[in-house]
């Protein structure tokens, strides 16, 4: 708790001149950055307007003409740029539906070049987002999802299609039919992470099980001497999550008697299920290993100004030690389950980070965002998290700028300072994401968390 506050001297903080706030954690006085006086050119009102206009111009109907821009290796960059603009602006257009559906028809081909496969993957991601934004408008995309289920030999495309269809409001009879079809077409489905999790999602909808007690998870020690950061969410990822922190002695960090907490958003821009690349932040356990400086101004809009907290899934290359004193990745589901309290070991939702890692997902971070909240069209559908931006899998912290490009609010300094205070400059430990269901998906309150701890 008395670690030196070298964080304030880190290279990535030097470009900003700060007023200061004071914070006490565990009797230690911490100096927090408050409001920047430096202007960030990409955050000015003029830059924001120009950027948005460019995205809107990019999504003109003629840009989706596949006779002019076929899905070839030479056109990969063209389509990836256009699909990103489509995800940002969510155009409600028959021409967009037709073009995306035509790209999705490639899922039935047995031979695609790597570049074509990457374009198709992004079209599946953005197609899911568009379909879920307005199923009636994107009927062509829905039909291609159904045809993919029936015709594609690729388990990943089939799983993504069924996952989108299930989220789109399918009834129990349709879900049962699709589950049976998957199991018939892919007899070894239990060896494929995307199929396992998609079928499990259907079974959870059809036969929901009670969530184990949150108190068991919060009072559990994954490994002695390790900090633990919890991110407690609702099933609706458009609702803000709350993060709380335990120090290396297993004590919850408090300020003025109240639990330390920072709101975070774990919503994927594309609304994909957690096992898929660019999907929702998976529930479950991550290894937390220090921070990485924000690279440079080129990445400002994606990550904001501050350092990023590094997270690793169980199978991700680069992790120093998912299990303390055991270098490298984890081995097997039973080893992962042993990190959980007994009541949670068979809860499939808490295995999401395991299966996501098994499927190849990685590079999760906790970071801010230099984008204006108005940049993403679909933010308007989530008023409960106004001000926070979606990601493509990471955990998003608040970071807001005024029209002159000056920072007004930012939560990453609070997160970085608290982690350094409890874990030292090279902090490490665990981050646990968990959903606590609520019928009306109201934001989880600190009073609710405190009550669970007292039960």
N, C-alpha and C positions, 0 to 999 in steps of 0.2 A: 504493500500500500504506500510505501514511501519511495517508489521508483522516481528517479530524476525526470523532470519534464522536458526531455530532449525533443519530444515530439514537436514542440513549438519552433525548434530550430531546424526541422527537416527542410531539405532543399525545396520540396514541392510547395512549401508554405511561403517562401520568400517573396514571390511576386506581389503579394498582397500586403497592404498597410492596414492595420486593424486598430479599432477601438477594442476594449477588452471587457469581458464579464468574468466574474469570479465564481468558482464552484468548489465546494468542499466535499470530498469523498473519503470516508474513513479517517477524518481528521486531517487530511492533506489538502492544502490550498492549491487549486489548479487554476491556471489562467486560460480562459477560453476565448478564441477569436469571436468577435461580434459582427461588425459591419465593415465591409471593405470600402475604401475610398478610391480604389483603383477601378478604372473603366475597362470592362472586357468588351472589345469591339464586336464579337459575335453575339453579344447579349443586348445590344442597343435595339431600340424599337425599329429603327430603319433596317437593320440587319435581319431582324425577325420577319418583318413584312416582306422583304425581298426573298428570303428563304421560303416562306410559305407560298408566295406567288410562283416561285420556280417549281415547287412540288405540284401545284395546281396545273401549271402549264404542261408539265411532264405527262399528266394523265388525260390529255385531250383524247377524244375517241379514236382519231386516226392513228394514235400511237400503238393501239392494240391490234393492228392489221397484220395477221400472221402471214398473209400472202406477200407482204412487203418485208416482214421481219420474222422469217421462219425460225423454229427452234433448232439452231445449228451451233456448232462450236464458235463460229465467228460472231454470233449474236448473243453469246452468254452475258457479256457485260451490259449490253443494251437491256436485256430482259431483267437482269438482277436489279439494275437501277430503276427500271419501270415498276417492278414488283414492290420495291421498297417504297416508292412514291405512292403506289396503290395502297399499301398498308398504312401509310401516314394519313392519306386523305379519305380513304374508304368511299370512292365514287359509287353512287347507286345508279348503275347504268347497264343496259342490256348488252352493250358492246363489250363491257368488261366481263360480264357473266359469260358471254359467248367465248371470249378469248381464253379466259382461265379454264373453262370447261374443255376447250380444245387442247390446251396444254395437258390437262389431267388425263386425257384419253391416252397419253403416252404410257400410262401405268401398265397397260396391257402388252406393251412391246417387250420382247425378251432381250433386245439388244439396243442399248443406249450408250453413247460415249460418256465419259466422266463429266464433261461440260454439260451435256444434255441432262444427265442425272441431277446435277446441281441446280439447274434451272427448274426441273420438275419438282425437286424437293421444296424449293422456295415457293413455287406455285401451289403446292399442297398446303404449305404453311399459311400463305396469304389467302388461299381459297377457303380454308377453315375459318379464318377471321371474317371474311366477307359473308360466308354462308351464315355464321352465327350472328352477324350483325343484322341480317335481314333475310331469313330463309325464303320468303316469298319472292324477293328480287333475284336471289341467286339459285333459282330452280335448276338451271343448267349445271351448276357446280354439284348440286345434290345428286343429279342423275349420274354424273361421272363418279361420284363416291360410290353409288350403288353398283355401277358397272365394274368399278375397281374391285369391290368385294367379290363379285361373281367371276371375274375373268383374270385378274392379275395374279401372277405367280410369285410376286414379291410380298413377303409377309409384312414388311414395314409399311408399304403403301396401303395394304389391306387394313392394317391396324389403325393407321391415321384416318382412313375413310370411315371406318366403323366408329371410331372415337368421336369424330365430328358429327356423324349422324345421331349418335346417342345423345350428345350434348344439345343437338338441335331439337329435342323434344319428342323423340320416339317413344311409343308406348311399350308396355311390357311384352306384348306379343311380338312386336317387331324386334325388340332386343333379344328375345329368346331365339327367334328365327336366325338372326345374324350370328349369335353365339354358336348355334349348332352348325351353321354353314362354315364358320371359321374352323371349328374342330374337325369337320369332315374334310375340308380342303387342305388343312395343315395338321396331319396326325401327330406331328412332333411339336405342336404349338407350345408345350410346356418348357421347351428349351429356348424360346424366343422371348426376350424381355418385353417387347412391345405387345405381343399377343397375350402374354400372361397378364400384364397390367390392364389391357383393354377388356379382357374377359372378366377379370376381377372387378373392374369398375361396373360392369353390367350386373354382376352378382351382388355387389354392394347396394346398387339401386333396388334390386328385386328383393333382397333379404338383408336390410340394414341391420347392423349390430351396434350396440351401445358403445360409446367412446369410453375407454378406461379412464379412471380418475386422473385429472390433470395433476393433482397433488403428488401422486406417485412419481410422475415424470419430473416435477419440479424439485422434489426432495431427493431424487436419486443422484448418486455420484457416478459418472461414467468412468472416471479414472482419478485417483487421488492426486491432489496438487495441480489440477487443471481448471482454468476458468471455464465457465459454461454460460453461453449467451442463448436465451430462448426468444424465439419469434412466434408469438401466439396470434393466430389468424382465425378468420371465419371461412366457411366453405366458399362464400362469394369473395373472390380475390379482388373485386372492386372495392371492398371495404378494407380500411387500413388495419394492419397488424400492430401489435405492441411488442417491443423488445424489452426484456429485463435481463439482468446480469448477476451472476454469482462469481465471487472471487475464488482464489485458489484454495482458500480454507473452507469453501462451501457455504459462505455467508452471502446473502443477497445484498447488493450494493444499494444504499439508501441515501437520499438527500433530505435533510430536515425531517427525518422519520418516514419519508415516503419512498417507495420503490423507485430506483432510477429507471427511467424508461424513455425510449425514443420511438415514435411511429415509423413504420416502414411499409412499403407497398411491395407485394409479391405477385403482381398481376403481369402476365405476359401480354404483350401487344397483340399477339395472334390468337390468344385464348386456347392454345393447344394444351393437351394433357401433359403431365409432368415428365413422362418418359421420353418425349420427343424433343429433338433439338429445337430451341427457341420456345419451348413450352413453359408452363407455369413453374414457379420455383417449387421443386419437390418438397414434400414433407420428409422428415427424418433427420438423421445425424450427418453433420459435415465436420471435417477436421478444419479448424481455424488456425492458420499459420501466418501471422504477421500481416504486413501491408505492403503495397507496391505503389510507388509514386505515380500520380497521373502523368501519362507520357509527355504530352505537350499540347499546344493550342489546337492542333489538328483533331484531338480527341475531346476537346472541351464540351462540345454539344452532347456527346455520348456519356461522359463521365463527370462533367463539372470540373471543379478546380482542385479538389482535395484528393489525398491518397485513397486507395481502394483497399478494403479488407479482403484478404485472400481466403477462399474456401475450397475444400477439395471433397469430391465424392469418394466412396470407398475404393473404387478401382482406377482412380484418375492418376495418370503418370505425373510425377513431379512432387507428390506429397512426400514429406520427409518421413513421417511416421503416423499412419492413421491411428494405430494403437501406440501409446507411449512406450518407448524402449523396444519397439519392434519396427525396425526401419521398413519403409515401403507401404504397399497397399495392403488392404485387408484380404483374407482368404476365406471365402465361403459365407453363406447366409447365416449359419449358426454362430460364427464369430461376430457378425454384425448384431444379431439378436442378443448376444450376451452383453452388449453395451447398454441395453434397455432394461428397465425394471420389469419384473416378471409379468405384471398385468399387461404390459405393452408389447411383449415379444411376439405374439401372434396377431397383432393388429397390423393388417396389411398396409394401411395408410402410412404407418411409420417406417415402412420399408421402401418408400418411393425413392429416396436418395440412393439406396442400394441398387434398385433396378435401373434407375436413370444412369448411374455410373456403369452398371453392367452393359447398358445399351450404348455407352460411349459419351455420355454427356459430361461436361466439365467446364472449367473456366468460370465458375460462379464467383461473384464478388458482391460485397456491399458497397454501394457507391452513390454519389449524387448524380445530378443531371443538369447540363447546361441548356437544355431545350426549354423553351417556354411551354407551360402546360397547354396552351392553346394550339401548339404545333400539331399535336395528334388529335385528329377528328374524334376518335372514339373516347377521349377523355371526357367529353360532354355527357356521356352516358353513365358516368360514375361520380356523381356529386359528392359522395361520402369521402372521396379521396382527392378532392380538388387541391391542386398545388403540387401533387406528387405525379411523377411520370411513370408510365409502364416501362418495362425492360423487355429483353428477350430471354429471360430466365433468372436474372440477378435480383438482388433486393435493393429497392430504390429508396434513398433518403431525400428529404426535402432540401431543395436548393433553389432559391428565387432571386431574381434580379429586377431592378427597376428599369424604366424606359431608357435611362442614360447608360445602362450596362453595369451598374454598381450592385454588388451583392447586398441583399436585404436580410435574408434568412438562410441558414444552413445547419443541418444536423450532423454532417460528417465530422466536424471538429469535436462535437460532444462525444460521438462514438469512439473516435480515435483516442481522445484524451482519457476516457474511462477505461478503455482496454489497456492502454499503456499504464495507467495508474494501478490496475489490479494485476497486470501480467508482465510488466516491464517493457522495455523498448522492443524486444523481440518476442512479443506476446504470442502465446499459442494456447489452444484449448479446443472447445467444441461449440458449434452452433447447432441448435435444434429447432426445426420448424414444425409446428403442430397446429392443426385446425381443431377448434372447439365449435361444434355445430350450434346453430341458433335458428329457430324457425323463421325469424324475420331478418336474420343477418345484420343485426345492429352492431356497430363497432364495439369491440370488447373494451371494457373499462378497467381501470386500475383497481377500482373497488371490487369488481368481479374476481380479478386475479387474487387480490388480498383475501377475499372470502374463501376461495378455493384453498389457499395456503392454511387458513385457520380451521378448515373442516376436520 
